[in-house]
């Protein structure tokens, strides 16, 4: 049976998480951080899904604030943005390099086992460029 996490524990984790990046714990940041890391689990969210979660919790935070805060969390290295296609971004609290599965029917993003991914060769970068990162999103369709 999983331990019940108290609201105080959620707030402490959120405050610690923000503190590791030197971000000031404003009311809005604390509310969003508690949803993202309060229970100690990693999350894949969209701005819209996080906005819905914060609204259902009774917090008054605008969608624009959610977008701006997610951007600040990414810029501070607390999260990474995962682009699924040109119009949809997911935000991941697991900042280690790892592949993702994307379920096309439910638009759900989840971690894929990195130990099973093997990339043996990449093309050379064009002149004057270097490869900074490789994102792997494996699209899934239910059978």
DSSP file (Angstrom, degrees, kcal/mol; ACC not computed):
  #  RESIDUE AA STRUCTURE BP1 BP2  ACC     N-H-->O    O-->H-N    N-H-->O    O-->H-N    TCO  KAPPA ALPHA  PHI   PSI    X-CA   Y-CA   Z-CA
    1    1 A X              0   0    0      0, 0.0     2,-0.2     0, 0.0     0, 0.0   0.000 360.0 360.0 360.0 132.9    0.0    0.0    0.0
    2    2 A X        -     0   0    0      1,-0.1     2,-0.1     3,-0.0     3,-0.0  -0.495 360.0-110.2 -76.8 139.4    1.4    3.4   -1.0
    3    3 A X        -     0   0    0     -2,-0.2     2,-0.4     1,-0.1    -1,-0.1  -0.376  31.4-112.9 -66.7 145.4    2.0    5.9    1.8
    4    4 A X        -     0   0    0     -2,-0.1     2,-0.6     1,-0.0    -1,-0.1  -0.658  27.6-139.9 -77.3 132.5   -0.3    8.9    1.9
    5    5 A X        -     0   0    0     -2,-0.4     2,-0.1    -3,-0.0    34,-0.0  -0.851  15.9-136.5 -98.5 125.2    1.6   12.1    1.0
    6    6 A X     >  -     0   0    0     -2,-0.6     4,-2.0     1,-0.1     3,-0.3  -0.355  20.5-113.9 -76.2 157.5    0.5   15.1    3.2
    7    7 A X  H  > S+     0   0    0      1,-0.2     4,-2.4     2,-0.2     5,-0.2   0.851 119.3  56.9 -57.6 -33.8    0.0   18.6    1.7
    8    8 A X  H  > S+     0   0    0      2,-0.2     4,-2.5     1,-0.2    -1,-0.2   0.896 105.3  49.8 -65.0 -39.1    3.0   19.7    3.7
    9    9 A X  H  > S+     0   0    0     -3,-0.3     4,-2.6     2,-0.2     5,-0.2   0.898 109.6  51.7 -66.0 -40.2    5.2   17.1    2.0
   10   10 A X  H  X S+     0   0    0     -4,-2.0     4,-2.5     1,-0.2    -2,-0.2   0.945 112.6  45.8 -58.8 -48.0    3.9   18.2   -1.4
   11   11 A X  H  X S+     0   0    0     -4,-2.4     4,-2.8     1,-0.2    -2,-0.2   0.891 111.7  51.5 -64.1 -40.5    4.8   21.8   -0.5
   12   12 A X  H  X S+     0   0    0     -4,-2.5     4,-2.6     2,-0.2    -1,-0.2   0.927 111.8  46.4 -63.4 -44.8    8.2   20.9    0.9
   13   13 A X  H  X S+     0   0    0     -4,-2.6     4,-2.7     2,-0.2    -2,-0.2   0.926 113.9  49.0 -62.5 -43.4    9.1   18.9   -2.3
   14   14 A X  H  X S+     0   0    0     -4,-2.5     4,-2.4    -5,-0.2     5,-0.2   0.927 112.8  46.9 -62.2 -45.4    7.9   21.8   -4.5
   15   15 A X  H  X S+     0   0    0     -4,-2.8     4,-2.4     2,-0.2    -1,-0.2   0.908 113.6  47.9 -63.9 -43.4    9.9   24.3   -2.5
   16   16 A X  H  X S+     0   0    0     -4,-2.6     4,-1.9     2,-0.2    -1,-0.2   0.910 110.7  52.4 -62.6 -42.9   13.0   22.2   -2.6
   17   17 A X  H  X S+     0   0    0     -4,-2.7     4,-0.6     1,-0.2    -2,-0.2   0.924 112.7  43.8 -60.9 -46.7   12.6   21.6   -6.3
   18   18 A X  H ><>S+     0   0    0     -4,-2.4     5,-2.4     1,-0.2     3,-1.0   0.891 110.9  56.5 -64.7 -39.0   12.3   25.3   -7.0
   19   19 A X  H ><5S+     0   0    0     -4,-2.4     3,-1.1     1,-0.3    -1,-0.2   0.833  95.8  63.4 -63.5 -33.5   15.2   26.0   -4.7
   20   20 A X  H 3<5S+     0   0    0     -4,-1.9    -1,-0.3     1,-0.3    -2,-0.2   0.780 111.0  39.3 -62.5 -24.3   17.6   23.7   -6.6
   21   21 A X  T <<5S-     0   0    0     -3,-1.0    -1,-0.3    -4,-0.6    -2,-0.2   0.381 115.1-114.3-104.0   1.9   17.2   26.0   -9.6
   22   22 A X  T < 5 +     0   0    0     -3,-1.1     2,-0.4    -4,-0.4    -3,-0.2   0.738  63.0 152.5  72.9  22.1   17.3   29.2   -7.6
   23   23 A X      < -     0   0    0     -5,-2.4    -1,-0.2    -6,-0.1     2,-0.2  -0.704  50.0-115.4 -89.2 136.8   13.7   30.1   -8.5
   24   24 A X        -     0   0    0     -2,-0.4     2,-2.0     1,-0.1     5,-0.1  -0.496  27.1-122.9 -67.6 132.6   11.6   32.2   -6.1
   25   25 A X        +     0   0    0     -2,-0.2    -1,-0.1     4,-0.1   -10,-0.1  -0.484  41.4 175.6 -81.8  74.7    8.7   30.2   -4.7
   26   26 A X     >  -     0   0    0     -2,-2.0     4,-2.7     1,-0.1     5,-0.2  -0.253  46.1-102.7 -69.1 166.8    5.8   32.4   -5.7
   27   27 A X  H  > S+     0   0    0      1,-0.2     4,-2.3     2,-0.2     5,-0.2   0.919 122.6  46.0 -57.5 -45.9    2.2   31.3   -5.1
   28   28 A X  H  > S+     0   0    0      2,-0.2     4,-2.3     1,-0.2     5,-0.2   0.927 113.3  48.2 -66.6 -44.6    1.7   30.3   -8.7
   29   29 A X  H  > S+     0   0    0      1,-0.2     4,-3.1     2,-0.2     5,-0.2   0.908 112.0  50.2 -61.7 -41.3    5.1   28.5   -9.0
   30   30 A X  H  X S+     0   0    0     -4,-2.7     4,-2.5     2,-0.2    -1,-0.2   0.916 109.8  50.2 -63.7 -42.9    4.4   26.6   -5.8
   31   31 A X  H  X S+     0   0    0     -4,-2.3     4,-1.3    -5,-0.2    -2,-0.2   0.926 116.7  40.7 -61.8 -44.7    1.0   25.5   -6.9
   32   32 A X  H  X S+     0   0    0     -4,-2.3     4,-2.0     2,-0.2    -2,-0.2   0.906 114.7  51.3 -71.4 -41.8    2.3   24.2  -10.2
   33   33 A X  H  X>S+     0   0    0     -4,-3.1     4,-3.1    -5,-0.2     5,-0.6   0.886 106.3  55.2 -63.5 -38.4    5.4   22.7   -8.7
   34   34 A X  H  X5S+     0   0    0     -4,-2.5     4,-1.5    -5,-0.2     5,-0.3   0.893 110.2  46.4 -62.5 -38.5    3.4   20.8   -6.1
   35   35 A X  H  <5S+     0   0    0     -4,-1.3    -1,-0.2    -5,-0.2    -2,-0.2   0.866 117.2  44.5 -68.7 -35.3    1.3   19.2   -8.9
   36   36 A X  H  <5S+     0   0    0     -4,-2.0    -2,-0.2     1,-0.1    -3,-0.2   0.892 137.3   2.2 -78.7 -41.3    4.4   18.4  -10.9
   37   37 A X  H ><5S+     0   0    0     -4,-3.1     3,-1.8    -5,-0.1    -3,-0.2   0.380  92.9 108.9-130.4   2.1    6.7   16.9   -8.2
   38   38 A X  T 3<<S+     0   0    0     -4,-1.5   -25,-0.2    -5,-0.6    -3,-0.1   0.809  87.4  41.5 -56.9 -34.8    4.8   16.9   -4.9
   39   39 A X  T 3  S-     0   0    0     -5,-0.3    -1,-0.3     2,-0.2     3,-0.1   0.411 113.6-113.2 -95.5   3.9    4.4   13.2   -4.8
   40   40 A X  S <  S+     0   0    0     -3,-1.8     2,-0.2     1,-0.3    -2,-0.1   0.469  78.0 120.7  83.3   0.3    7.9   12.4   -5.9
   41   41 A X        -     0   0    0      1,-0.1    -1,-0.3    -5,-0.0    -2,-0.2  -0.658  66.4-109.9 -96.4 153.8    6.8   10.9   -9.2
   42   42 A X        -     0   0    0     -2,-0.2     2,-0.3    -3,-0.1    -5,-0.1  -0.524  34.8-156.0 -78.7 151.3    7.8   12.1  -12.7
   43   43 A X        -     0   0    0     -2,-0.2    50,-2.0     2,-0.0     2,-0.5  -0.949  19.4-158.5-130.1 147.6    5.2   13.8  -14.9
   44   44 A X  E     +A   92   0A   0     -2,-0.3     2,-0.3    48,-0.2    48,-0.2  -0.989  35.7 162.2-118.4 116.1    4.5   14.4  -18.6
   45   45 A X  E     -A   91   0A   0     46,-2.4    46,-3.2    -2,-0.5     2,-0.3  -0.906  34.9-140.2-132.6 158.6    2.1   17.3  -18.9
   46   46 A X     >  -     0   0    0     -2,-0.3     4,-2.3    44,-0.2     5,-0.2  -0.743  37.0-110.4-103.0 165.0    0.9   19.7  -21.5
   47   47 A X  H  > S+     0   0    0     42,-0.4     4,-2.3    -2,-0.3     5,-0.1   0.902 120.6  51.3 -60.4 -38.6    0.3   23.3  -20.4
   48   48 A X  H  > S+     0   0    0      2,-0.2     4,-2.2     1,-0.2    -1,-0.2   0.892 109.6  47.6 -67.6 -40.3   -3.5   22.6  -20.9
   49   49 A X  H  > S+     0   0    0      2,-0.2     4,-2.1     1,-0.2    -1,-0.2   0.892 113.6  47.6 -69.8 -37.3   -3.5   19.5  -18.8
   50   50 A X  H  X S+     0   0    0     -4,-2.3     4,-2.6     2,-0.2     5,-0.2   0.893 110.4  53.0 -67.8 -39.1   -1.5   21.2  -16.0
   51   51 A X  H  X S+     0   0    0     -4,-2.3     4,-2.3    -5,-0.2    -2,-0.2   0.920 109.6  48.5 -60.0 -44.7   -3.9   24.2  -16.2
   52   52 A X  H  X S+     0   0    0     -4,-2.2     4,-2.3     1,-0.2    -2,-0.2   0.905 111.8  49.7 -62.8 -41.6   -6.9   21.9  -15.8
   53   53 A X  H  X S+     0   0    0     -4,-2.1     4,-1.0     1,-0.2    -2,-0.2   0.914 112.1  46.5 -64.1 -43.3   -5.3   20.2  -12.8
   54   54 A X  H  <>S+     0   0    0     -4,-2.6     5,-1.8     1,-0.2    -1,-0.2   0.876 112.5  50.8 -69.1 -35.7   -4.5   23.5  -11.1
   55   55 A X  H ><5S+     0   0    0     -4,-2.3     3,-1.8     1,-0.2    -1,-0.2   0.909 107.3  52.7 -65.9 -41.5   -8.0   24.8  -11.7
   56   56 A X  H 3<5S+     0   0    0     -4,-2.3    -1,-0.2     1,-0.3    -2,-0.2   0.740 104.1  58.6 -67.9 -20.6   -9.6   21.6  -10.3
   57   57 A X  T 3<5S-     0   0    0     -4,-1.0    -1,-0.3    -5,-0.2    -2,-0.2   0.445 120.5-109.8 -85.4  -0.3   -7.5   22.1   -7.2
   58   58 A X  T < 5S+     0   0    0     -3,-1.8     2,-0.2     1,-0.3    -3,-0.2   0.464  71.3 138.7  90.3   0.7   -9.1   25.6   -6.7
   59   59 A X      < -     0   0    0     -5,-1.8     2,-0.9     1,-0.1    -1,-0.3  -0.545  51.4-134.2 -79.2 145.6   -6.0   27.7   -7.5
   60   60 A X        +     0   0    0     -2,-0.2     2,-0.4     2,-0.0    -5,-0.1  -0.832  47.9 142.4-102.0  97.2   -6.5   30.8   -9.6
   61   61 A X        -     0   0    0     -2,-0.9     2,-0.1   -10,-0.1    -6,-0.0  -1.000  44.5-127.5-135.3 132.5   -3.8   30.7  -12.2
   62   62 A X     >  -     0   0    0     -2,-0.4     4,-1.9     1,-0.1     5,-0.1  -0.387  21.0-118.1 -78.0 158.7   -4.2   31.8  -15.8
   63   63 A X  H  > S+     0   0    0      1,-0.2     4,-2.5     2,-0.2     5,-0.2   0.877 117.1  56.3 -61.4 -37.9   -3.2   29.6  -18.8
   64   64 A X  H  > S+     0   0    0      1,-0.2     4,-2.6     2,-0.2    -1,-0.2   0.893 105.8  50.8 -61.6 -39.3   -0.7   32.2  -19.8
   65   65 A X  H  > S+     0   0    0      2,-0.2     4,-2.7     1,-0.2    -1,-0.2   0.884 108.3  52.4 -65.1 -38.6    0.9   31.9  -16.4
   66   66 A X  H  X S+     0   0    0     -4,-1.9     4,-2.7     2,-0.2     5,-0.2   0.949 111.5  46.2 -61.5 -48.4    1.1   28.1  -16.8
   67   67 A X  H  X S+     0   0    0     -4,-2.5     4,-2.2     1,-0.2    -2,-0.2   0.941 115.1  46.6 -58.3 -48.1    2.8   28.5  -20.1
   68   68 A X  H  X S+     0   0    0     -4,-2.6     4,-2.2     1,-0.2    -1,-0.2   0.875 113.4  48.8 -63.9 -38.2    5.3   31.1  -18.8
   69   69 A X  H  X S+     0   0    0     -4,-2.7     4,-2.7     2,-0.2    -1,-0.2   0.909 109.6  50.7 -70.4 -42.5    6.0   29.1  -15.7
   70   70 A X  H  X S+     0   0    0     -4,-2.7     4,-2.3     2,-0.2    -2,-0.2   0.906 110.9  50.4 -60.0 -40.4    6.6   25.9  -17.6
   71   71 A X  H  X S+     0   0    0     -4,-2.2     4,-2.9    -5,-0.2    -2,-0.2   0.924 110.7  48.9 -62.9 -43.8    9.0   27.9  -19.8
   72   72 A X  H  X S+     0   0    0     -4,-2.2     4,-1.9     1,-0.2    -2,-0.2   0.895 110.1  51.6 -63.1 -40.0   10.8   29.2  -16.7
   73   73 A X  H  <>S+     0   0    0     -4,-2.7     5,-2.6     2,-0.2     6,-0.9   0.901 112.5  46.0 -63.4 -40.6   11.0   25.7  -15.3
   74   74 A X  H ><5S+     0   0    0     -4,-2.3     3,-1.6     4,-0.2    -2,-0.2   0.934 111.5  51.0 -66.3 -46.1   12.6   24.4  -18.6
   75   75 A X  H 3<5S+     0   0    0     -4,-2.9    -1,-0.2     1,-0.3    -2,-0.2   0.826 109.6  51.6 -61.2 -31.1   15.0   27.4  -18.7
   76   76 A X  T 3<5S-     0   0    0     -4,-1.9    -1,-0.3    -5,-0.2    -2,-0.2   0.503 118.3-112.9 -83.8  -4.6   16.1   26.6  -15.2
   77   77 A X  T < 5S+     0   0    0     -3,-1.6    -3,-0.2    -4,-0.3    -2,-0.1   0.610  86.3 116.5  84.4  12.6   16.7   23.0  -16.0
   78   78 A X  S   <S+     0   0    0     -5,-2.6     2,-0.3    -6,-0.2    -4,-0.2   0.733  81.4  14.5 -83.2 -23.4   13.9   21.6  -13.9
   79   79 A X        -     0   0    0     -6,-0.9     2,-0.4    -9,-0.1    -2,-0.2  -0.900  68.2-135.0-141.6 166.6   12.0   20.2  -16.8
   80   80 A X  E     -B   92   0A   0     12,-2.2    12,-2.9    -2,-0.3     2,-0.4  -0.981  18.4-128.8-126.5 146.4   12.5   19.3  -20.5
   81   81 A X  E     -B   91   0A   0     -2,-0.4     2,-0.5    10,-0.2    10,-0.2  -0.772  18.2-162.0 -91.6 134.5   10.2   20.1  -23.4
   82   82 A X  E     -B   90   0A   0      8,-3.2     8,-2.6    -2,-0.4     2,-0.6  -0.968   6.9-151.8-118.9 116.1    9.4   17.2  -25.7
   83   83 A X  E     +B   89   0A   0     -2,-0.5     6,-0.2     6,-0.2     3,-0.1  -0.774  15.5 179.0 -88.8 122.8    8.0   18.1  -29.0
   84   84 A X  E    S-     0   0A   0      4,-2.3     2,-0.3    -2,-0.6    -1,-0.2   0.849  73.1 -18.3 -90.5 -40.9    5.7   15.4  -30.4
   85   85 A X  E >  S-B   88   0A   0      3,-0.9     3,-0.9     0, 0.0    -1,-0.4  -0.867  88.7 -76.7-148.2-176.3    4.9   17.3  -33.6
   86   86 A X  T 3  S+     0   0    0     -2,-0.3     3,-0.1     1,-0.2    -3,-0.0   0.649 127.7  36.8 -63.5 -14.2    5.1   20.9  -34.6
   87   87 A X  T 3  S+     0   0    0      1,-0.1     2,-0.5     0, 0.0    -1,-0.2   0.484 104.8  69.1-118.0  -3.6    2.1   22.0  -32.7
   88   88 A X  E <   - B   0  85A   0     -3,-0.9    -4,-2.3   -42,-0.0    -3,-0.9  -0.960  53.2-175.3-128.4 120.0    2.1   19.9  -29.4
   89   89 A X  E     - B   0  83A   0     -2,-0.5   -42,-0.4    -6,-0.2     2,-0.3  -0.909   4.2-166.6-111.3 139.0    4.6   20.2  -26.6
   90   90 A X  E     - B   0  82A   0     -8,-2.6    -8,-3.2    -2,-0.4     2,-0.5  -0.882  13.3-141.5-115.1 153.3    4.8   18.0  -23.5
   91   91 A X  E     -AB  45  81A   0    -46,-3.2   -46,-2.4    -2,-0.3     2,-0.4  -0.975  14.2-161.8-121.5 130.1    6.8   18.9  -20.5
   92   92 A X  E     -AB  44  80A   0    -12,-2.9   -12,-2.2    -2,-0.5   -48,-0.2  -0.930  18.4-157.4-118.8 128.0    8.7   16.2  -18.6
   93   93 A X  S    S+     0   0    0    -50,-2.0     2,-0.9    -2,-0.4    -1,-0.1   0.624  79.8  86.4 -77.7 -12.4   10.0   16.4  -15.0
   94   94 A X        -     0   0    0    -51,-0.4     4,-0.1     1,-0.1   -14,-0.1  -0.799  57.5-179.2 -88.2 107.3   12.6   13.7  -15.8
   95   95 A X        +     0   0    0     -2,-0.9     2,-0.1   -17,-0.1    -1,-0.1   0.458  44.9 106.4 -91.8  -0.7   15.5   15.7  -17.2
   96   96 A X  S    S-     0   0    0      1,-0.1     2,-0.2   -16,-0.0    -2,-0.1  -0.494  87.4 -93.4 -73.8 148.5   17.8   12.8  -17.9
   97   97 A X        +     0   0    0     -2,-0.1     2,-0.3    38,-0.0    -1,-0.1  -0.461  68.4 140.9 -62.9 125.4   18.2   11.8  -21.6
   98   98 A X        -     0   0    0     -2,-0.2    38,-0.3    -4,-0.1    15,-0.1  -0.970  47.6-108.2-163.0 152.7   15.6    9.1  -22.3
   99   99 A X        -     0   0    0     13,-0.3    13,-2.4    -2,-0.3     2,-0.3  -0.354  30.6-143.9 -81.8 166.5   13.2    8.0  -25.1
  100  100 A X  E     -Cd 111 137B   0     36,-2.3    38,-3.4    11,-0.3     2,-0.4  -0.952   7.8-140.1-130.6 149.8    9.5    8.4  -25.1
  101  101 A X  E     -Cd 110 138B   0      9,-3.1     9,-2.5    -2,-0.3     2,-0.5  -0.898  18.1-161.1 -99.1 138.6    6.5    6.4  -26.3
  102  102 A X  E     -Cd 109 139B   0     36,-2.7    38,-3.3    -2,-0.4     2,-0.7  -0.974   9.6-146.4-123.4 117.0    3.6    8.5  -27.7
  103  103 A X  E  >> -Cd 108 140B   0      5,-2.8     4,-1.7    -2,-0.5     5,-0.8  -0.726   7.6-160.1 -82.3 113.0    0.2    6.9  -27.9
  104  104 A X  T  45S+     0   0    0     36,-2.6    -1,-0.2    -2,-0.7    37,-0.1   0.838  85.7  51.6 -64.7 -34.5   -1.4    8.4  -31.0
  105  105 A X  T  45S+     0   0    0     35,-0.4    -1,-0.2     1,-0.2    36,-0.1   0.831 124.3  24.9 -75.9 -30.8   -5.0    7.5  -29.9
  106  106 A X  T  45S-     0   0    0     -3,-0.2    -2,-0.2     2,-0.1    -1,-0.2   0.450  96.6-127.8-111.9  -1.9   -4.9    9.1  -26.5
  107  107 A X  T  <5 +     0   0    0     -4,-1.7     2,-0.4     1,-0.2    -3,-0.2   0.835  56.1 153.4  56.9  35.2   -2.1   11.7  -27.0
  108  108 A X  E   < -C  103   0B   0     -5,-0.8    -5,-2.8   -63,-0.0     2,-0.4  -0.804  32.0-156.5 -98.0 135.0   -0.4   10.3  -23.9
  109  109 A X  E     +C  102   0B   0     -2,-0.4     2,-0.3    -7,-0.2    -7,-0.2  -0.916  20.1 166.3-108.9 135.5    3.4   10.6  -23.6
  110  110 A X  E     -C  101   0B   0     -9,-2.5    -9,-3.1    -2,-0.4     2,-0.1  -0.976  40.0 -89.6-145.5 158.1    5.3    8.2  -21.4
  111  111 A X  E     -C  100   0B   0     -2,-0.3     2,-0.3   -11,-0.2   -11,-0.3  -0.399  35.0-151.0 -67.1 142.4    8.9    7.1  -20.8
  112  112 A X        -     0   0    0    -13,-2.4     2,-0.6    -2,-0.1   -13,-0.3  -0.821  36.8 -87.7-107.1 154.3   10.3    4.3  -22.9
  113  113 A X    >   -     0   0    0     -2,-0.3     3,-1.3     1,-0.2     4,-0.2  -0.482  34.0-162.0 -68.5 113.4   13.1    2.0  -21.5
  114  114 A X  G >  S+     0   0    0     -2,-0.6     3,-1.5     1,-0.3    -1,-0.2   0.811  86.1  67.0 -64.1 -30.4   16.4    3.7  -22.4
  115  115 A X  G 3  S+     0   0    0      1,-0.3    -1,-0.3    -3,-0.1    -2,-0.1   0.706  99.5  51.4 -65.9 -18.3   18.2    0.4  -21.8
  116  116 A X  G <  S+     0   0    0     -3,-1.3     2,-0.5     2,-0.0    -1,-0.3   0.449  91.2  92.2 -97.6  -1.2   16.5   -1.0  -24.9
  117  117 A X    <   -     0   0    0     -3,-1.5     2,-0.4    -4,-0.2   -18,-0.0  -0.809  50.5-179.5 -97.4 131.2   17.3    1.8  -27.2
  118  118 A X        -     0   0    0     -2,-0.5     2,-0.6     0, 0.0    -3,-0.0  -0.953   8.7-177.1-133.1 114.5   20.5    1.5  -29.3
  119  119 A X        +     0   0    0     -2,-0.4     3,-0.1     1,-0.1    -2,-0.0  -0.947   5.4 175.7-108.9 113.9   21.6    4.3  -31.7
  120  120 A X        +     0   0    0     -2,-0.6     2,-0.3     1,-0.3    -1,-0.1   0.704  62.2  13.4 -94.8 -21.1   24.7    3.1  -33.4
  121  121 A X        -     0   0    0      2,-0.0     2,-0.3     0, 0.0    -1,-0.3  -0.976  54.4-165.2-158.3 139.8   25.2    6.0  -35.9
  122  122 A X        -     0   0    0     -2,-0.3     3,-0.1    -3,-0.1     2,-0.0  -0.898  36.3-102.1-118.0 152.6   24.0    9.5  -36.5
  123  123 A X        -     0   0    0     -2,-0.3     2,-0.1     1,-0.1    -1,-0.0  -0.383  48.2 -92.8 -68.2 154.2   24.6   11.5  -39.7
  124  124 A X        -     0   0    0      1,-0.1    -1,-0.1    -2,-0.0     2,-0.1  -0.412  43.3-112.9 -64.7 141.8   27.3   14.1  -39.7
  125  125 A X        -     0   0    0      4,-0.1     3,-0.1     1,-0.1     4,-0.1  -0.445  40.7 -94.2 -70.7 150.1   26.1   17.6  -38.7
  126  126 A X    >   -     0   0    0      1,-0.2     3,-1.9    -2,-0.1    -1,-0.1  -0.205  58.9 -72.8 -60.6 158.9   26.2   20.2  -41.4
  127  127 A X  T 3  S+     0   0    0      1,-0.3    -1,-0.2    -3,-0.1     3,-0.1  -0.259 122.9  21.1 -54.3 134.7   29.3   22.4  -41.6
  128  128 A X  T 3  S+     0   0    0      1,-0.3     2,-0.3    -3,-0.1    -1,-0.3   0.552 110.8  91.3  83.2   8.1   29.4   24.9  -38.8
  129  129 A X    <   -     0   0    0     -3,-1.9     2,-0.3    -4,-0.1    -1,-0.3  -0.917  53.3-160.7-131.7 158.1   26.9   22.9  -36.6
  130  130 A X        -     0   0    0     -2,-0.3     2,-0.4    -3,-0.1    -4,-0.1  -0.989  31.5-106.8-135.5 148.7   27.2   20.3  -33.9
  131  131 A X        +     0   0    0     -2,-0.3     3,-0.1     1,-0.2    -6,-0.0  -0.600  34.2 178.1 -73.9 125.7   24.6   17.9  -32.6
  132  132 A X        -     0   0    0     -2,-0.4     2,-0.3     1,-0.4    -1,-0.2   0.721  62.4 -10.6-100.6 -26.4   23.4   19.1  -29.2
  133  133 A X        -     0   0    0      2,-0.0     2,-0.5   -36,-0.0    -1,-0.4  -0.966  51.9-139.7-169.0 151.3   20.8   16.4  -28.4
  134  134 A X        -     0   0    0     -2,-0.3     2,-0.5    -3,-0.1    -3,-0.0  -0.985  17.8-160.8-121.3 120.5   18.8   13.6  -30.0
  135  135 A X        -     0   0    0     -2,-0.5     2,-0.5   -38,-0.1   -36,-0.1  -0.866   3.4-162.2-100.5 132.6   15.2   13.3  -29.0
  136  136 A X        +     0   0    0     -2,-0.5   -36,-2.3   -38,-0.3     2,-0.5  -0.960  12.5 173.7-119.0 117.1   13.5    9.9  -29.6
  137  137 A X  E     -d  100   0B   0     -2,-0.5     2,-0.7   -38,-0.2   -36,-0.2  -0.978  14.6-159.8-121.5 116.2    9.7    9.7  -29.7
  138  138 A X  E     -d  101   0B   0    -38,-3.4   -36,-2.7    -2,-0.5     2,-0.3  -0.862  13.6-142.1 -99.4 115.4    8.3    6.4  -30.7
  139  139 A X  E     -d  102   0B   0     -2,-0.7     2,-0.4   -38,-0.2   -36,-0.2  -0.602  17.7-161.3 -81.7 134.8    4.7    6.6  -31.9
  140  140 A X  E     -d  103   0B   0    -38,-3.3   -36,-2.6    -2,-0.3     2,-0.4  -0.902  11.6-168.5-120.0 145.9    2.4    3.8  -30.8
  141  141 A X        -     0   0    0     -2,-0.4     2,-0.1   -38,-0.2   -38,-0.0  -0.999  28.6-118.4-129.3 132.0   -1.0    2.7  -32.2
  142  142 A X              0   0    0     -2,-0.4    -2,-0.0     1,-0.1   -39,-0.0  -0.421 360.0 360.0 -70.1 143.6   -3.2    0.2  -30.4
  143  143 A X              0   0    0     -2,-0.1    -1,-0.1     0, 0.0     0, 0.0   0.411 360.0 360.0-104.5 360.0   -3.9   -3.0  -32.2
